[in-house]
Amino acid sequence: MSDSCCGGGHSHEAPGATTTTVAAPVDFERREDQINLSPVAATKVKSLLEQEGRDDLSLRISVQPGGCSGLRYQLFFDERTLDGDVVTDFDGVAVVVDRMSVPYLNGAVIDFVDTIEKQGFTIDNPNATGSCACGDSFN
C-alpha cells in the first residue's frame, strides 16, 4: 500500500480492519452554518501567535484539490483578508475561510488534541463523505 497521501512514517490498517476514532469532548455548541473552533484549539492558536510575537495574523483554513481522497485541508497563519473571505471570531482568534471553501467547511469543528498518541489540530467535518487513512484528505 502506498503512503503517498500521508508522507509515510506510519503504517496503514490492513484491508478490512476497522478503526475506532474517539472524538475529544467538545464543550461548546457546534454551529452548522459556519466553521467552528473549539475553545482548546482557540487557546492553542493564541499560544502559537504569542510565540510568533504577532497579533496581526488570522488562522486561515481552506480546502484545496489534492490528497488521495480528492480534497485536502490547509491551515496556516495569514495576514491577508481577500475579497469574499468569511471571518469568524472565536474568543479573540480570527478564523478566515475563503468563499470557495465555505460550503465544504460549514459545520466542521477544528479542535486541538494533545495525547501520547497524537498531537495537533484535527478537523471533524460532517461534509466529508470519505477520507484518507491518515486523515489528511477527504472527499
C-alpha positions in Angstrom: 0.0 0.0 0.0 1.3 3.4 -0.9 2.0 6.2 1.6 1.7 8.9 -1.0 -1.2 10.6 0.7 0.4 10.6 4.1 4.0 11.2 3.6 4.9 7.9 5.2 6.2 7.4 8.6 3.4 5.2 9.9 1.5 2.1 9.0 -1.9 1.8 7.4 -4.6 -0.6 8.7 -4.9 -3.9 6.9 -7.7 -4.2 4.4 -10.9 -4.9 6.2 -9.7 -3.8 9.5 -11.8 -1.4 11.5 -10.6 1.7 13.3 -12.5 3.4 16.1 -11.9 7.1 16.4 -12.7 8.6 19.8 -13.5 12.3 19.5 -12.4 14.6 22.2 -15.3 16.0 24.2 -16.5 19.2 22.7 -17.6 21.8 25.3 -19.4 24.1 23.0 -22.4 24.1 20.7 -21.5 23.3 17.1 -23.0 25.7 14.6 -23.9 24.1 11.3 -23.9 27.4 9.3 -20.2 28.2 9.9 -16.8 26.7 10.8 -16.3 26.0 14.5 -13.1 26.4 16.5 -13.1 24.6 19.9 -12.0 26.5 23.0 -9.0 24.2 23.2 -8.0 25.0 19.6 -8.5 28.7 20.2 -6.2 28.6 23.2 -3.6 26.8 21.2 -3.8 29.3 18.3 -3.4 32.2 20.8 -0.3 30.5 22.3 1.2 30.0 18.8 0.5 33.6 17.9 2.2 34.8 21.1 5.2 32.7 20.3 5.3 34.4 16.9 5.1 37.7 18.6 2.4 38.8 16.2 -1.2 40.0 16.7 -2.0 40.8 13.1 -2.4 37.2 11.9 -5.5 35.1 11.5 -5.9 31.4 11.2 -6.8 30.6 7.6 -8.5 27.3 6.8 -9.1 26.3 3.2 -9.9 23.3 1.1 -7.6 22.6 -1.9 -7.7 19.9 -4.6 -5.3 17.1 -3.8 -4.6 14.2 -1.5 -5.6 10.6 -2.0 -9.3 11.3 -1.4 -9.6 14.4 -3.7 -9.5 17.3 -1.3 -7.1 18.4 1.3 -7.3 20.9 4.3 -4.8 23.7 4.7 -4.4 25.5 8.0 -1.9 28.4 8.2 -1.5 31.9 9.7 -2.2 34.7 7.3 -2.1 38.4 7.5 -4.3 38.9 4.4 -8.0 39.2 4.0 -9.2 38.6 0.5 -12.4 39.6 -1.2 -15.2 37.2 -0.3 -13.4 35.8 2.8 -15.7 34.8 5.7 -14.1 35.9 9.0 -15.4 34.5 12.3 -14.1 35.5 15.8 -13.6 32.8 18.4 -12.6 34.3 21.7 -10.2 36.7 20.1 -9.0 34.3 17.4 -10.0 35.3 13.8 -10.6 32.3 11.6 -10.7 33.1 7.9 -12.3 30.9 5.2 -12.2 31.7 1.5 -15.6 31.8 -0.3 -14.8 28.6 -2.3 -14.1 26.6 0.9 -17.1 27.8 2.9 -19.5 25.1 1.6 -17.0 22.3 2.4 -16.3 23.6 5.9 -19.7 24.7 7.3 -20.4 22.7 10.4 -16.8 21.5 10.7 -15.1 21.6 14.1 -11.4 22.5 14.4 -10.0 21.1 17.6 -6.6 20.5 19.1 -5.6 17.2 20.7 -2.5 16.6 22.8 -2.3 12.9 23.8 0.5 10.4 23.9 -0.7 9.0 20.6 -1.3 12.3 18.7 -0.7 16.0 18.9 -2.1 18.5 16.5 -5.1 20.2 15.1 -8.0 17.9 14.0 -11.0 18.6 11.8 -14.3 16.9 12.4 -16.2 17.6 9.2 -19.8 16.4 8.6 -19.4 17.3 4.9 -16.7 14.8 4.3 -18.1 11.6 2.8 -14.8 9.7 2.9 -11.2 10.3 3.9 -7.6 9.1 3.5 -6.4 6.5 6.0 -4.3 9.2 7.7 -7.0 11.8 7.8 -5.1 14.3 5.6 -7.6 14.4 2.8 -11.3 13.9 2.2 -14.0 13.9 -0.5 
